Amino acid sequence: MAYQILLTRAAEKGLDALPRPLFLRVKRELLALAENPYPVDCKALKGKHKGLHRVRLGDYRIIYEVKATQLVIVVVKIGTRGGAYRE
């Protein structure tokens, strides 16, 4: 069963700022997350980001939260490794 993908405003801004080839790669990854929100390469975050997961795409990260009871994935942030974890 496919999950619905929702983007926060910060995630939308991060997605809009990506170069075209990387945008397409992120889009493919988001569609894959809709089918499987816990892929092999996903990692649960700790500390102040507890409850969030991340998928790595080279130097970029997709930070997201899975709401399994509602079948929703909320993408919190998309950005470079250094900037994705900042608030």
N, CA, C and O atoms as CSV, one atom per row, in Angstrom:
chain,resi,resn,atom,element,x,y,z
A,1,MET,N,N,0.843,-1.179,0.000
A,1,MET,CA,C,0.000,0.000,0.000
A,1,MET,C,C,0.890,1.246,0.000
A,1,MET,O,O,1.821,1.339,0.800
A,2,ALA,N,N,0.619,2.177,-0.868
A,2,ALA,CA,C,1.457,3.362,-1.027
A,2,ALA,C,C,1.125,4.430,0.008
A,2,ALA,O,O,-0.034,4.657,0.355
A,3,TYR,N,N,2.166,5.066,0.480
A,3,TYR,CA,C,2.032,6.180,1.415
A,3,TYR,C,C,1.861,7.471,0.628
A,3,TYR,O,O,2.295,7.572,-0.519
A,4,GLN,N,N,1.232,8.443,1.246
A,4,GLN,CA,C,1.113,9.774,0.654
A,4,GLN,C,C,2.330,10.587,1.081
A,4,GLN,O,O,2.732,10.523,2.243
A,5,ILE,N,N,2.917,11.341,0.176
A,5,ILE,CA,C,4.090,12.170,0.467
A,5,ILE,C,C,3.635,13.614,0.638
A,5,ILE,O,O,2.993,14.181,-0.246
A,6,LEU,N,N,3.975,14.207,1.792
A,6,LEU,CA,C,3.704,15.622,2.049
A,6,LEU,C,C,5.031,16.328,2.270
A,6,LEU,O,O,5.909,15.800,2.953
A,7,LEU,N,N,5.186,17.518,1.699
A,7,LEU,CA,C,6.414,18.299,1.855
A,7,LEU,C,C,6.148,19.512,2.737
A,7,LEU,O,O,5.147,20.208,2.563
A,8,THR,N,N,7.046,19.760,3.680
A,8,THR,CA,C,6.964,21.001,4.443
A,8,THR,C,C,7.456,22.134,3.554
A,8,THR,O,O,8.004,21.896,2.477
A,9,ARG,N,N,7.261,23.357,4.006
A,9,ARG,CA,C,7.724,24.526,3.236
A,9,ARG,C,C,9.244,24.471,3.054
A,9,ARG,O,O,9.754,24.786,1.979
A,10,ALA,N,N,9.960,24.074,4.100
A,10,ALA,CA,C,11.424,23.984,4.007
A,10,ALA,C,C,11.842,22.924,2.992
A,10,ALA,O,O,12.813,23.118,2.261
A,11,ALA,N,N,11.124,21.816,2.942
A,11,ALA,CA,C,11.440,20.760,1.972
A,11,ALA,C,C,11.155,21.234,0.555
A,11,ALA,O,O,11.919,20.933,-0.363
A,12,GLU,N,N,10.066,21.970,0.364
A,12,GLU,CA,C,9.758,22.512,-0.960
A,12,GLU,C,C,10.848,23.463,-1.436
A,12,GLU,O,O,11.256,23.422,-2.597
A,13,LYS,N,N,11.321,24.326,-0.524
A,13,LYS,CA,C,12.397,25.259,-0.890
A,13,LYS,C,C,13.667,24.506,-1.257
A,13,LYS,O,O,14.341,24.850,-2.228
A,14,GLY,N,N,13.994,23.476,-0.476
A,14,GLY,CA,C,15.176,22.671,-0.764
A,14,GLY,C,C,15.067,21.961,-2.100
A,14,GLY,O,O,16.049,21.861,-2.835
A,15,LEU,N,N,13.888,21.472,-2.415
A,15,LEU,CA,C,13.661,20.779,-3.679
A,15,LEU,C,C,13.765,21.743,-4.856
A,15,LEU,O,O,14.339,21.404,-5.891
A,16,ASP,N,N,13.216,22.936,-4.701
A,16,ASP,CA,C,13.274,23.940,-5.770
A,16,ASP,C,C,14.696,24.413,-6.048
A,16,ASP,O,O,15.005,24.828,-7.165
A,17,ALA,N,N,15.561,24.353,-5.043
A,17,ALA,CA,C,16.925,24.851,-5.194
A,17,ALA,C,C,17.865,23.836,-5.846
A,17,ALA,O,O,19.004,24.174,-6.166
A,18,LEU,N,N,17.413,22.615,-6.045
A,18,LEU,CA,C,18.280,21.572,-6.592
A,18,LEU,C,C,18.468,21.727,-8.091
A,18,LEU,O,O,17.556,22.165,-8.792
A,19,PRO,N,N,19.663,21.365,-8.591
A,19,PRO,CA,C,19.858,21.325,-10.043
A,19,PRO,C,C,18.990,20.208,-10.644
A,19,PRO,O,O,18.655,19.242,-9.959
A,20,ARG,N,N,18.639,20.345,-11.896
A,20,ARG,CA,C,17.682,19.439,-12.553
A,20,ARG,C,C,18.014,17.943,-12.396
A,20,ARG,O,O,17.124,17.175,-12.031
A,21,PRO,N,N,19.254,17.498,-12.655
A,21,PRO,CA,C,19.529,16.053,-12.529
A,21,PRO,C,C,19.315,15.543,-11.096
A,21,PRO,O,O,18.809,14.440,-10.888
A,22,LEU,N,N,19.704,16.350,-10.131
A,22,LEU,CA,C,19.523,15.950,-8.739
A,22,LEU,C,C,18.050,16.004,-8.347
A,22,LEU,O,O,17.583,15.177,-7.564
A,23,PHE,N,N,17.325,16.970,-8.886
A,23,PHE,CA,C,15.877,17.059,-8.643
A,23,PHE,C,C,15.183,15.775,-9.080
A,23,PHE,O,O,14.334,15.251,-8.359
A,24,LEU,N,N,15.542,15.266,-10.260
A,24,LEU,CA,C,14.940,14.038,-10.772
A,24,LEU,C,C,15.303,12.840,-9.899
A,24,LEU,O,O,14.478,11.954,-9.675
A,25,ARG,N,N,16.529,12.819,-9.414
A,25,ARG,CA,C,16.969,11.726,-8.528
A,25,ARG,C,C,16.202,11.744,-7.207
A,25,ARG,O,O,15.795,10.696,-6.704
A,26,VAL,N,N,16.006,12.944,-6.647
A,26,VAL,CA,C,15.253,13.088,-5.397
A,26,VAL,C,C,13.795,12.702,-5.619
A,26,VAL,O,O,13.183,12.049,-4.774
A,27,LYS,N,N,13.249,13.104,-6.747
A,27,LYS,CA,C,11.864,12.767,-7.067
A,27,LYS,C,C,11.672,11.254,-7.140
A,27,LYS,O,O,10.689,10.724,-6.622
A,28,ARG,N,N,12.614,10.559,-7.787
A,28,ARG,CA,C,12.561,9.090,-7.860
A,28,ARG,C,C,12.627,8.471,-6.470
A,28,ARG,O,O,11.917,7.510,-6.175
A,29,GLU,N,N,13.481,9.027,-5.621
A,29,GLU,CA,C,13.631,8.510,-4.254
A,29,GLU,C,C,12.354,8.730,-3.451
A,29,GLU,O,O,11.959,7.862,-2.673
A,30,LEU,N,N,11.706,9.876,-3.629
A,30,LEU,CA,C,10.448,10.142,-2.926
A,30,LEU,C,C,9.358,9.174,-3.369
A,30,LEU,O,O,8.570,8.709,-2.545
A,31,LEU,N,N,9.306,8.869,-4.652
A,31,LEU,CA,C,8.325,7.894,-5.139
A,31,LEU,C,C,8.620,6.495,-4.586
A,31,LEU,O,O,7.702,5.731,-4.290
A,32,ALA,N,N,9.898,6.172,-4.452
A,32,ALA,CA,C,10.274,4.880,-3.859
A,32,ALA,C,C,9.901,4.839,-2.377
A,32,ALA,O,O,9.475,3.801,-1.872
A,33,LEU,N,N,10.063,5.976,-1.676
A,33,LEU,CA,C,9.682,6.038,-0.261
A,33,LEU,C,C,8.183,5.832,-0.080
A,33,LEU,O,O,7.753,5.277,0.932
A,34,ALA,N,N,7.391,6.267,-1.039
A,34,ALA,CA,C,5.940,6.079,-0.959
A,34,ALA,C,C,5.590,4.597,-0.955
A,34,ALA,O,O,4.602,4.192,-0.342
A,35,GLU,N,N,6.388,3.795,-1.628
A,35,GLU,CA,C,6.163,2.349,-1.654
A,35,GLU,C,C,6.782,1.645,-0.448
A,35,GLU,O,O,6.205,0.697,0.085
A,36,ASN,N,N,7.952,2.108,-0.022
A,36,ASN,CA,C,8.653,1.496,1.112
A,36,ASN,C,C,9.301,2.604,1.941
A,36,ASN,O,O,10.385,3.070,1.589
A,37,PRO,N,N,8.663,3.041,3.041
A,37,PRO,CA,C,9.198,4.159,3.812
A,37,PRO,C,C,10.459,3.818,4.622
A,37,PRO,O,O,11.099,4.715,5.170
A,38,TYR,N,N,10.811,2.556,4.700
A,38,TYR,CA,C,12.006,2.149,5.437
A,38,TYR,C,C,12.940,1.352,4.540
A,38,TYR,O,O,13.125,0.155,4.759
A,39,PRO,N,N,13.541,1.998,3.517
A,39,PRO,CA,C,14.458,1.253,2.642
A,39,PRO,C,C,15.710,0.837,3.422
A,39,PRO,O,O,15.952,1.300,4.536
A,40,VAL,N,N,16.476,-0.028,2.818
A,40,VAL,CA,C,17.672,-0.568,3.470
A,40,VAL,C,C,18.643,0.537,3.872
A,40,VAL,O,O,19.271,0.445,4.927
A,41,ASP,N,N,18.780,1.581,3.054
A,41,ASP,CA,C,19.753,2.630,3.327
A,41,ASP,C,C,19.200,3.778,4.178
A,41,ASP,O,O,19.872,4.798,4.327
A,42,CYS,N,N,18.000,3.640,4.735
A,42,CYS,CA,C,17.472,4.704,5.597
A,42,CYS,C,C,18.058,4.546,6.999
A,42,CYS,O,O,18.432,3.449,7.412
A,43,LYS,N,N,18.129,5.653,7.713
A,43,LYS,CA,C,18.706,5.636,9.055
A,43,LYS,C,C,17.807,6.443,9.984
A,43,LYS,O,O,17.387,7.552,9.653
A,44,ALA,N,N,17.519,5.873,11.150
A,44,ALA,CA,C,16.749,6.599,12.156
A,44,ALA,C,C,17.677,7.609,12.825
A,44,ALA,O,O,18.810,7.276,13.170
A,45,LEU,N,N,17.207,8.828,13.008
A,45,LEU,CA,C,18.025,9.875,13.605
A,45,LEU,C,C,17.858,9.885,15.119
A,45,LEU,O,O,16.868,9.385,15.652
A,46,LYS,N,N,18.834,10.459,15.797
A,46,LYS,CA,C,18.851,10.507,17.260
A,46,LYS,C,C,18.863,11.952,17.728
A,46,LYS,O,O,18.900,12.882,16.923
A,47,GLY,N,N,18.833,12.122,19.035
A,47,GLY,CA,C,18.949,13.447,19.626
A,47,GLY,C,C,17.725,14.289,19.368
A,47,GLY,O,O,16.596,13.819,19.511
A,48,LYS,N,N,17.946,15.555,18.982
A,48,LYS,CA,C,16.822,16.466,18.776
A,48,LYS,C,C,15.990,16.093,17.549
A,48,LYS,O,O,14.891,16.617,17.366
A,49,HIS,N,N,16.498,15.202,16.715
A,49,HIS,CA,C,15.774,14.756,15.519
A,49,HIS,C,C,15.148,13.377,15.722
A,49,HIS,O,O,14.814,12.692,14.755
A,50,LYS,N,N,14.992,12.980,16.966
A,50,LYS,CA,C,14.435,11.662,17.254
A,50,LYS,C,C,13.043,11.537,16.635
A,50,LYS,O,O,12.246,12.473,16.694
A,51,GLY,N,N,12.759,10.395,16.052
A,51,GLY,CA,C,11.486,10.171,15.380
A,51,GLY,C,C,11.547,10.432,13.885
A,51,GLY,O,O,10.599,10.138,13.157
A,52,LEU,N,N,12.670,10.987,13.427
A,52,LEU,CA,C,12.850,11.265,12.001
A,52,LEU,C,C,13.787,10.230,11.390
A,52,LEU,O,O,14.548,9.572,12.099
A,53,HIS,N,N,13.725,10.096,10.084
A,53,HIS,CA,C,14.610,9.210,9.341
A,53,HIS,C,C,15.277,10.012,8.240
A,53,HIS,O,O,14.824,11.098,7.878
A,54,ARG,N,N,16.366,9.456,7.712
A,54,ARG,CA,C,17.030,10.126,6.606
A,54,ARG,C,C,17.468,9.112,5.575
A,54,ARG,O,O,17.817,7.972,5.884
A,55,VAL,N,N,17.435,9.576,4.329
A,55,VAL,CA,C,17.965,8.817,3.205
A,55,VAL,C,C,19.048,9.671,2.589
A,55,VAL,O,O,18.877,10.876,2.404
A,56,ARG,N,N,20.148,9.046,2.276
A,56,ARG,CA,C,21.299,9.757,1.728
A,56,ARG,C,C,21.340,9.610,0.213
A,56,ARG,O,O,21.184,8.513,-0.321
A,57,LEU,N,N,21.552,10.729,-0.469
A,57,LEU,CA,C,21.748,10.746,-1.921
A,57,LEU,C,C,23.030,11.520,-2.193
A,57,LEU,O,O,22.982,12.719,-2.471
A,58,GLY,N,N,24.150,10.862,-2.119
A,58,GLY,CA,C,25.434,11.543,-2.282
A,58,GLY,C,C,25.647,12.525,-1.149
A,58,GLY,O,O,25.654,12.132,0.018
A,59,ASP,N,N,25.822,13.810,-1.476
A,59,ASP,CA,C,26.024,14.842,-0.462
A,59,ASP,C,C,24.708,15.419,0.049
A,59,ASP,O,O,24.716,16.296,0.913
A,60,TYR,N,N,23.595,14.948,-0.464
A,60,TYR,CA,C,22.282,15.473,-0.072
A,60,TYR,C,C,21.550,14.486,0.828
A,60,TYR,O,O,21.793,13.280,0.792
A,61,ARG,N,N,20.647,15.035,1.638
A,61,ARG,CA,C,19.861,14.220,2.561
A,61,ARG,C,C,18.379,14.554,2.409
A,61,ARG,O,O,18.002,15.703,2.177
A,62,ILE,N,N,17.553,13.521,2.547
A,62,ILE,CA,C,16.108,13.696,2.645
A,62,ILE,C,C,15.744,13.306,4.071
A,62,ILE,O,O,15.888,12.148,4.462
A,63,ILE,N,N,15.272,14.278,4.845
A,63,ILE,CA,C,14.879,14.045,6.230
A,63,ILE,C,C,13.352,13.939,6.250
A,63,ILE,O,O,12.661,14.818,5.735
A,64,TYR,N,N,12.827,12.861,6.846
A,64,TYR,CA,C,11.383,12.667,6.811
A,64,TYR,C,C,10.870,11.962,8.058
A,64,TYR,O,O,11.624,11.339,8.806
A,65,GLU,N,N,9.566,12.082,8.254
A,65,GLU,CA,C,8.875,11.442,9.368
A,65,GLU,C,C,7.801,10.532,8.779
A,65,GLU,O,O,7.098,10.916,7.844
A,66,VAL,N,N,7.680,9.332,9.328
A,66,VAL,CA,C,6.678,8.384,8.863
A,66,VAL,C,C,5.533,8.349,9.866
A,66,VAL,O,O,5.741,8.108,11.055
A,67,LYS,N,N,4.333,8.591,9.377
A,67,LYS,CA,C,3.128,8.472,10.199
A,67,LYS,C,C,2.388,7.240,9.684
A,67,LYS,O,O,1.525,7.330,8.811
A,68,ALA,N,N,2.749,6.088,10.249
A,68,ALA,CA,C,2.287,4.800,9.726
A,68,ALA,C,C,0.784,4.609,9.866
A,68,ALA,O,O,0.164,3.998,8.996
A,69,THR,N,N,0.190,5.111,10.926
A,69,THR,CA,C,-1.247,4.911,11.120
A,69,THR,C,C,-2.064,5.662,10.077
A,69,THR,O,O,-3.173,5.249,9.740
A,70,GLN,N,N,-1.520,6.764,9.566
A,70,GLN,CA,C,-2.224,7.576,8.568
A,70,GLN,C,C,-1.717,7.318,7.150
A,70,GLN,O,O,-2.243,7.882,6.190
A,71,LEU,N,N,-0.697,6.467,7.015
A,71,LEU,CA,C,-0.052,6.187,5.725
A,71,LEU,C,C,0.431,7.470,5.058
A,71,LEU,O,O,0.157,7.729,3.886
A,72,VAL,N,N,1.166,8.273,5.848
A,72,VAL,CA,C,1.680,9.555,5.371
A,72,VAL,C,C,3.169,9.633,5.675
A,72,VAL,O,O,3.618,9.215,6.742
A,73,ILE,N,N,3.929,10.170,4.731
A,73,ILE,CA,C,5.338,10.498,4.944
A,73,ILE,C,C,5.451,12.009,4.825
A,73,ILE,O,O,5.106,12.585,3.793
A,74,VAL,N,N,5.939,12.652,5.890
A,74,VAL,CA,C,6.129,14.095,5.897
A,74,VAL,C,C,7.616,14.366,5.683
A,74,VAL,O,O,8.438,14.063,6.547
A,75,VAL,N,N,7.953,14.932,4.540
A,75,VAL,CA,C,9.342,15.277,4.247
A,75,VAL,C,C,9.616,16.614,4.913
A,75,VAL,O,O,9.022,17.632,4.557
A,76,VAL,N,N,10.527,16.600,5.889
A,76,VAL,CA,C,10.813,17.779,6.697
A,76,VAL,C,C,11.800,18.694,6.003
A,76,VAL,O,O,11.619,19.911,5.982
A,77,LYS,N,N,12.859,18.103,5.425
A,77,LYS,CA,C,13.897,18.936,4.815
A,77,LYS,C,C,14.639,18.149,3.747
A,77,LYS,O,O,14.812,16.935,3.860
A,78,ILE,N,N,15.071,18.846,2.719
A,78,ILE,CA,C,15.922,18.292,1.668
A,78,ILE,C,C,17.068,19.271,1.502
A,78,ILE,O,O,16.848,20.454,1.244
A,79,GLY,N,N,18.286,18.783,1.648
A,79,GLY,CA,C,19.418,19.691,1.507
A,79,GLY,C,C,20.746,18.981,1.602
A,79,GLY,O,O,20.815,17.755,1.690
A,80,THR,N,N,21.805,19.780,1.582
A,80,THR,CA,C,23.146,19.220,1.696
A,80,THR,C,C,23.355,18.656,3.086
A,80,THR,O,O,22.606,18.959,4.015
A,81,ARG,N,N,24.365,17.846,3.215
A,81,ARG,CA,C,24.639,17.191,4.486
A,81,ARG,C,C,24.798,18.198,5.615
A,81,ARG,O,O,24.287,17.982,6.714
A,82,GLY,N,N,25.491,19.279,5.359
A,82,GLY,CA,C,25.732,20.274,6.392
A,82,GLY,C,C,24.492,21.082,6.765
A,82,GLY,O,O,24.335,21.484,7.918
A,83,GLY,N,N,23.613,21.319,5.793
A,83,GLY,CA,C,22.462,22.170,6.049
A,83,GLY,C,C,21.175,21.438,6.392
A,83,GLY,O,O,20.254,22.043,6.941
A,84,ALA,N,N,21.090,20.161,6.084
A,84,ALA,CA,C,19.832,19.426,6.261
A,84,ALA,C,C,19.468,19.239,7.721
A,84,ALA,O,O,18.288,19.132,8.052
A,85,TYR,N,N,20.454,19.196,8.597
A,85,TYR,CA,C,20.172,18.921,10.004
A,85,TYR,C,C,19.963,20.193,10.824
A,85,TYR,O,O,19.588,20.123,11.995
A,86,ARG,N,N,20.203,21.352,10.214
A,86,ARG,CA,C,19.986,22.628,10.927
A,86,ARG,C,C,18.513,22.969,10.911
A,86,ARG,O,O,17.781,22.596,9.994
A,87,GLU,N,N,18.095,23.678,11.932
A,87,GLU,CA,C,16.678,24.067,12.042
A,87,GLU,C,C,16.407,25.351,11.338
A,87,GLU,O,O,15.270,25.822,11.330
